[in-house]
Amino acid sequence: MIQNYLVKTAVSGGYLLLLGNGQGWQLIPNPEVMFEVGELGRIMGLRPCEPNGYPKLIFTRRGNAKTEDEEARRRFDEGIELDLRRLGWKAHDLRFLRFWSHADVPDLICEMRHEEGDYQRRILSMRFSLYPIYQQVEESGGLPLHAGLVEHNGKGVLLAGPKSTGKSTCCRRLPRSWYPLCDEETLIIRVDQKQYLAHPLPTWSDYLSKRSEQTWSVHNHVPISSIFFLEQAGSDEVIPLGRGEAAVFINQLATQISCRYWNNLDHEDLMSRKTKLFENATELARAVPAFRLRVSLKGRFWEEMEKVLH
């Protein structure tokens, strides 16, 4: 099959992304995207790996034929696409890349579309390449969330909110007894009906703006003890939230991330994704205590958080 050709031309092994519930993926680059996948592995703190039993996410890019003839390269690419479709593979187009999947094959093909030298699109391609991982996490009861993740006494505390609500600022202001793991997005994994784990995700906006070259140990995880939804205020205060209100907030913040990957879905598939995401948000709200956290500019908001943490 065509994915055998792609694996044969790919670099041996690749990188392993392993989550706390045992889900894992091999990220395997073909030569023309070896730099991009290597950079993705570096940013996410992934370990190089030898071939193993985890599903493969095979990275490639249009124009991988070894020829100077542009027309020959185009025919080569079109031939692979025809072969994929003939063998039952289906394409899902996003703005910066395209995924190929097959109902009977656990592996996926990620076809990158950025041009060499286009820094912004290269970063966005790496960010969007995580789409199938998010999707499979959602299918198993988890979700991505607009939230910073901090560790306190061995447990994970989520500082949740949309862009410009102060997640990064709050993470920087915390004293040494709190350890920030990420400040923009967190991947939440369901282990069982009562336990959830949180993995830190990169702050891609720092790379897009070239503010930082920080790396994140995405394979690290902590059990989630609580979620705090941020609000800017004149004084610091923590207010408990009911499960219904918490579920609505979680769903909103998860949708802000997941909707980036909903392009070109048919109506039935889109509604299924939205329904599943809301169900996952509801289950998370049932299992994890949630609070509204009002934060002032110079107050010690973490002391208010410590009053409700166990």
C-alpha positions as CSV (number, residue, x, y, z in Angstrom):
1,M,0.0,0.0,0.0
2,I,1.0,3.6,-0.5
3,Q,1.8,4.3,3.1
4,N,4.5,1.5,2.9
5,Y,6.2,3.6,0.2
6,L,6.0,6.7,2.4
7,V,7.4,4.8,5.4
8,K,10.3,3.3,3.3
9,T,11.3,6.8,2.2
10,A,10.9,8.2,5.7
11,V,13.7,8.6,8.3
12,S,13.9,5.5,10.5
13,G,12.2,5.8,13.8
14,G,11.2,9.4,14.3
15,Y,9.9,10.8,17.5
16,L,7.5,9.3,20.1
17,L,4.6,11.2,21.6
18,L,3.4,9.2,24.6
19,L,0.5,10.3,26.8
20,G,-0.4,9.5,30.4
21,N,-3.2,7.1,29.5
22,G,-1.0,5.0,27.2
23,Q,-2.0,6.6,23.9
24,G,1.0,7.2,21.7
25,W,2.1,8.1,18.2
26,Q,5.3,7.8,16.1
27,L,6.0,11.1,14.3
28,I,7.9,10.0,11.2
29,P,9.3,12.5,8.7
30,N,10.1,12.0,5.1
31,P,13.4,13.6,4.0
32,E,11.8,16.8,2.7
33,V,10.2,17.6,6.1
34,M,12.9,16.2,8.3
35,F,13.8,19.8,9.6
36,E,10.2,20.6,10.4
37,V,9.5,17.4,12.3
38,G,12.8,17.6,14.1
39,E,11.9,21.2,15.2
40,L,8.5,19.9,16.3
41,G,10.1,17.2,18.3
42,R,12.5,19.7,19.9
43,I,9.8,22.2,20.8
44,M,7.7,19.5,22.4
45,G,10.5,17.7,24.1
46,L,9.9,14.5,22.3
47,R,12.3,11.5,22.5
48,P,13.7,9.9,19.3
49,C,12.5,6.4,18.9
50,E,13.0,3.2,16.9
51,P,10.0,1.7,15.1
52,N,7.4,0.4,17.5
53,G,3.8,-0.7,17.8
54,Y,2.3,2.8,18.1
55,P,0.3,4.3,15.2
56,K,2.4,6.4,12.8
57,L,1.8,10.0,11.8
58,I,3.8,10.1,8.6
59,F,4.9,13.6,7.5
60,T,5.5,14.4,3.8
61,R,5.2,17.4,1.5
62,R,4.3,18.0,-2.1
63,G,7.2,18.0,-4.4
64,N,9.2,15.2,-2.9
65,A,10.1,13.6,-6.2
66,K,13.9,13.7,-6.9
67,T,13.8,15.6,-10.1
68,E,14.5,19.1,-11.4
69,D,11.6,18.9,-13.8
70,E,8.6,20.8,-12.3
71,E,6.1,19.1,-14.6
72,A,7.5,15.6,-13.7
73,R,7.3,16.5,-10.0
74,R,3.7,17.6,-10.4
75,R,2.7,14.3,-12.2
76,F,4.5,12.3,-9.5
77,D,2.5,14.1,-6.7
78,E,-0.8,13.7,-8.6
79,G,0.0,10.0,-9.1
80,I,0.4,9.4,-5.3
81,E,-2.9,11.3,-4.7
82,L,-4.7,9.1,-7.2
83,D,-3.3,6.0,-5.7
84,L,-4.3,7.1,-2.2
85,R,-7.9,7.7,-3.3
86,R,-8.1,4.5,-5.3
87,L,-7.0,2.5,-2.2
88,G,-9.7,4.1,0.0
89,W,-7.8,6.9,1.6
90,K,-9.7,10.1,2.4
91,A,-8.3,13.6,2.5
92,H,-9.1,16.3,5.2
93,D,-7.9,19.7,4.0
94,L,-6.9,22.3,6.5
95,R,-5.4,25.7,5.6
96,F,-1.7,24.7,5.9
97,L,-1.8,21.0,5.4
98,R,-3.8,18.0,4.5
99,F,-4.4,14.7,6.3
100,W,-5.0,11.3,4.7
101,S,-6.8,8.6,6.7
102,H,-8.1,5.1,6.0
103,A,-10.9,3.3,7.8
104,D,-8.8,0.1,8.1
105,V,-5.4,1.6,8.8
106,P,-4.3,3.1,12.1
107,D,-1.6,5.3,10.5
108,L,-2.2,8.8,9.2
109,I,-0.4,10.8,6.5
110,C,0.2,14.5,7.2
111,E,0.9,16.4,3.9
112,M,2.5,19.8,4.7
113,R,1.9,22.6,2.2
114,H,4.2,25.5,3.3
115,E,6.9,26.7,1.1
116,E,10.6,26.6,2.2
117,G,11.6,29.8,3.8
118,D,8.0,30.8,4.9
119,Y,8.6,30.9,8.7
120,Q,5.0,31.7,9.8
121,R,3.4,29.0,7.7
122,R,6.1,26.5,8.9
123,I,5.2,27.2,12.5
124,L,1.5,27.0,11.8
125,S,2.0,23.7,9.9
126,M,3.7,22.2,12.9
127,R,0.9,23.5,15.2
128,F,-1.9,22.2,13.0
129,S,-0.2,18.8,12.6
130,L,-1.4,17.9,16.1
131,Y,-5.0,17.8,14.8
132,P,-5.3,14.0,14.6
133,I,-3.8,13.7,18.1
134,Y,-6.4,16.1,19.6
135,Q,-9.1,14.2,17.7
136,Q,-8.2,10.8,19.1
137,V,-7.8,12.3,22.6
138,E,-11.4,13.7,22.3
139,E,-12.6,10.3,21.2
140,S,-11.3,8.8,24.4
141,G,-12.9,11.4,26.6
142,G,-10.3,14.2,26.8
143,L,-10.0,17.6,25.2
144,P,-7.6,20.5,24.5
145,L,-8.2,23.5,26.6
146,H,-7.3,27.2,26.5
147,A,-5.6,27.1,29.9
148,G,-2.3,27.5,31.6
149,L,-1.1,24.5,33.7
150,V,0.7,24.9,37.0
151,E,1.8,22.2,39.4
152,H,1.2,22.7,43.1
153,N,2.0,20.0,45.7
154,G,2.3,17.4,42.9
155,K,-1.1,18.1,41.3
156,G,-2.2,20.1,38.3
157,V,-4.1,23.3,38.6
158,L,-5.6,24.9,35.4
159,L,-5.8,28.6,34.9
160,A,-8.4,28.8,32.1
161,G,-9.6,31.6,29.9
162,P,-9.6,32.9,26.4
163,K,-6.8,35.0,24.9
164,S,-5.8,38.1,26.8
165,T,-7.4,37.1,30.1
166,G,-4.1,37.0,32.0
167,K,-3.0,33.4,31.9
168,S,0.6,34.1,31.1
169,T,0.8,37.0,33.6
170,C,-0.7,34.9,36.4
171,C,1.8,32.1,35.7
172,R,4.7,34.6,36.0
173,R,3.4,36.1,39.2
174,L,3.1,32.8,41.1
175,P,5.6,32.2,43.9
176,R,8.1,29.3,43.9
177,S,5.7,26.8,45.6
178,W,3.9,26.9,42.3
179,Y,5.6,25.5,39.1
180,P,4.2,26.7,35.8
181,L,4.2,24.0,33.1
182,C,2.6,26.0,30.2
183,D,0.6,29.2,29.9
184,E,-1.5,28.9,26.7
185,E,-3.0,25.5,26.0
186,T,-3.2,22.2,27.9
187,L,-4.2,18.7,26.7
188,I,-6.5,16.9,29.1
189,I,-6.5,13.1,29.1
190,R,-9.2,11.0,30.7
191,V,-7.9,8.0,32.6
192,D,-11.2,6.8,34.1
193,Q,-14.5,8.2,35.3
194,K,-12.9,10.2,38.1
195,Q,-9.3,10.8,37.1
196,Y,-7.9,13.2,34.5
197,L,-4.3,14.0,33.6
198,A,-3.0,17.2,32.1
199,H,-0.1,17.6,29.6
200,P,1.5,21.0,28.8
201,L,1.4,22.2,25.2
202,P,3.7,24.7,23.5
203,T,2.9,28.5,23.5
204,W,2.9,28.7,19.7
205,S,2.2,32.4,19.7
206,D,5.7,32.9,21.2
207,Y,7.2,31.2,18.2
208,L,5.0,33.0,15.7
209,S,6.1,36.4,17.2
210,K,9.7,35.1,17.7
211,R,9.5,36.2,21.3
212,S,11.0,33.0,22.7
213,E,12.5,29.6,21.8
214,Q,11.3,27.9,24.9
215,T,10.6,24.1,24.9
216,W,7.9,22.1,26.7
217,S,8.1,18.6,28.0
218,V,4.8,17.5,26.5
219,H,5.2,13.9,27.7
220,N,5.1,15.0,31.3
221,H,1.7,15.0,33.0
222,V,0.1,15.7,36.3
223,P,-3.3,14.7,37.8
224,I,-5.8,17.6,37.7
225,S,-7.1,18.8,41.0
226,S,-9.0,21.9,40.0
227,I,-9.9,24.4,37.3
228,F,-9.9,28.2,37.8
229,F,-11.6,30.5,35.2
230,L,-9.9,33.8,35.2
231,E,-11.5,37.2,35.5
232,Q,-9.7,40.6,35.8
233,A,-11.0,42.4,38.9
234,G,-10.2,45.0,41.5
235,S,-9.7,42.5,44.3
236,D,-8.8,38.8,44.5
237,E,-11.6,36.3,45.1
238,V,-12.4,32.7,44.4
239,I,-16.1,31.7,43.8
240,P,-17.2,28.1,43.4
241,L,-18.9,27.2,40.2
242,G,-21.8,24.7,39.7
243,R,-21.2,21.8,37.3
244,G,-23.5,23.2,34.6
245,E,-21.8,26.6,34.5
246,A,-18.3,24.9,34.6
247,A,-19.3,22.6,31.7
248,V,-20.3,25.6,29.6
249,F,-17.0,27.4,30.2
250,I,-15.0,24.2,29.5
251,N,-16.8,23.6,26.3
252,Q,-16.3,27.2,25.1
253,L,-12.6,27.1,25.8
254,A,-12.1,23.6,24.2
255,T,-14.1,24.6,21.2
256,Q,-11.9,27.7,20.6
257,I,-9.0,25.2,20.0
258,S,-10.8,22.3,18.3
259,C,-12.8,24.5,15.8
260,R,-9.5,25.2,14.0
261,Y,-9.6,21.6,12.8
262,W,-13.2,21.5,11.7
263,N,-12.7,23.0,8.3
264,N,-14.4,21.1,5.4
265,L,-16.2,18.6,7.7
266,D,-19.7,17.6,6.5
267,H,-22.6,18.5,8.6
268,E,-23.0,15.1,10.3
269,D,-19.4,14.8,11.2
270,L,-19.3,18.4,12.5
271,M,-22.3,17.9,14.7
272,S,-20.8,14.6,16.0
273,R,-17.6,16.4,16.9
274,K,-19.4,19.2,18.7
275,T,-21.6,16.8,20.6
276,K,-18.6,14.7,21.8
277,L,-16.7,17.7,22.9
278,F,-19.7,18.9,25.0
279,E,-20.1,15.5,26.5
280,N,-16.4,15.5,27.5
281,A,-16.7,19.0,29.0
282,T,-19.7,17.8,31.0
283,E,-17.8,14.8,32.4
284,L,-14.8,16.8,33.2
285,A,-17.0,19.3,35.1
286,R,-18.5,16.5,37.1
287,A,-15.1,15.1,38.1
288,V,-13.0,18.2,38.8
289,P,-13.9,21.1,41.1
290,A,-14.2,24.4,39.2
291,F,-14.0,28.0,40.4
292,R,-14.2,31.6,39.1
293,L,-10.9,33.3,40.0
294,R,-11.0,37.1,40.2
295,V,-7.5,38.5,39.9
296,S,-6.3,42.0,40.7
297,L,-3.2,43.7,39.3
298,K,-1.1,43.5,42.5
299,G,-2.9,41.1,44.8
300,R,-1.8,37.7,46.1
301,F,-4.5,35.7,44.2
302,W,-2.7,32.4,44.8
303,E,-3.5,32.7,48.5
304,E,-7.2,32.7,47.6
305,M,-6.7,29.6,45.5
306,E,-4.9,27.8,48.3
307,K,-7.9,28.2,50.5
308,V,-10.0,25.9,48.3
309,L,-7.3,23.4,47.2
310,H,-7.0,20.1,49.0
